[in-house]
């Protein structure tokens, strides 16, 4: 397995909420990435964001790992939740917050950080 794939797998498995997006939380480069981020923010999720734009291999390896072709991709404790449409739908139904509380406990920090992948 490649070093990049190991790095991505580590983020997926090691972070409470991993958001693979185009851009960063401070400067999203895609409307769908912004929509997914906003839904996670409203739910109070602690988000670890990874910008997939610096290297096209990131997207290739991520899609190979997840089986999901599009960006953004949201993972909660290693489980793929989906992209922007699914995350927004889960938020509307209340399921996003229930999932976050079930997997992460009652205290949702709302913290955001960016992890660079190389």
C-alpha positions in Angstrom: 0.0 0.0 0.0 1.2 3.5 -0.8 2.4 6.0 1.8 -0.4 8.3 0.6 -3.1 5.6 1.0 -1.7 4.9 4.5 -1.9 8.6 5.4 -5.5 8.9 4.2 -6.5 5.7 6.0 -5.0 7.0 9.1 -7.0 10.2 8.9 -10.2 8.3 8.2 -9.7 5.9 11.1 -8.1 8.3 13.5 -10.3 11.4 13.3 -13.7 11.8 14.8 -15.1 13.6 11.7 -13.0 13.7 8.6 -14.1 16.0 5.7 -12.2 15.5 2.4 -13.1 18.7 0.5 -12.0 21.1 -2.2 -10.3 23.9 -0.3 -10.3 24.5 3.4 -12.9 25.5 5.9 -11.7 29.1 5.7 -11.7 29.1 1.9 -13.9 26.4 0.3 -13.3 26.0 -3.4 -16.5 24.2 -4.2 -20.2 24.8 -3.3 -20.7 21.1 -2.4 -17.7 21.2 0.0 -19.1 24.3 1.6 -22.6 22.8 2.0 -21.2 19.7 3.7 -19.0 21.8 6.0 -22.0 24.1 6.9 -24.1 21.1 7.8 -21.4 19.7 10.0 -20.9 23.1 11.6 -24.6 23.4 12.4 -24.5 20.0 14.0 -21.5 21.0 16.1 -19.2 18.4 14.7 -15.4 18.5 15.4 -14.2 18.6 11.8 -10.8 17.6 10.5 -10.6 18.9 6.9 -8.3 17.7 4.2 -7.9 19.7 1.0 -7.8 17.3 -1.9 -6.8 19.9 -4.5 -3.0 20.1 -4.0 -2.4 16.6 -5.5 -4.7 14.7 -7.9 -3.5 11.5 -6.3 -5.3 12.3 -3.1 -8.7 12.1 -4.8 -7.7 8.9 -6.7 -6.5 7.1 -3.5 -9.5 8.4 -1.5 -12.0 7.2 -4.0 -10.2 3.8 -4.2 -10.4 3.5 -0.4 -14.0 4.7 0.0 -15.6 3.4 -3.2 -17.2 6.9 -3.4 -16.3 8.8 -6.6 -17.2 12.4 -5.7 -15.9 15.1 -3.3 -16.7 16.0 -0.6 -16.6 12.9 1.5 -17.5 12.8 5.1 -16.4 10.1 7.5 -17.4 9.7 11.1 -15.1 7.5 13.2 -14.0 5.7 10.1 -17.4 5.2 8.5 -18.3 6.9 5.2 -21.4 9.0 5.7 -21.5 10.4 2.2 -21.3 13.7 0.3 -23.0 17.1 0.5 -26.5 15.9 -0.5 -26.5 13.0 2.0 -25.0 15.1 4.8 -27.6 17.8 4.3 -30.4 15.3 4.2 -29.2 13.6 7.4 -29.0 17.1 9.0 -32.6 17.9 8.0 -33.9 14.6 9.4 -32.0 15.0 12.7 -30.0 11.9 11.9 -26.7 13.7 11.5 -26.7 15.0 15.0 -28.0 11.6 16.4 -25.1 9.8 14.6 -22.5 12.3 15.9 -23.8 12.0 19.5 -23.9 8.1 19.2 -20.4 7.9 17.8 -18.7 10.8 19.6 -20.7 11.2 22.8 -22.7 14.2 24.0 -20.0 16.8 23.9 -19.5 18.0 20.3 -16.7 20.6 20.3 -17.4 22.2 16.9 -13.6 22.5 16.5 -12.1 22.7 13.1 -8.6 21.9 11.9 -6.9 21.3 8.6 -4.6 18.4 8.0 -2.2 18.5 5.0 -1.6 15.3 3.1 1.5 14.8 1.0 
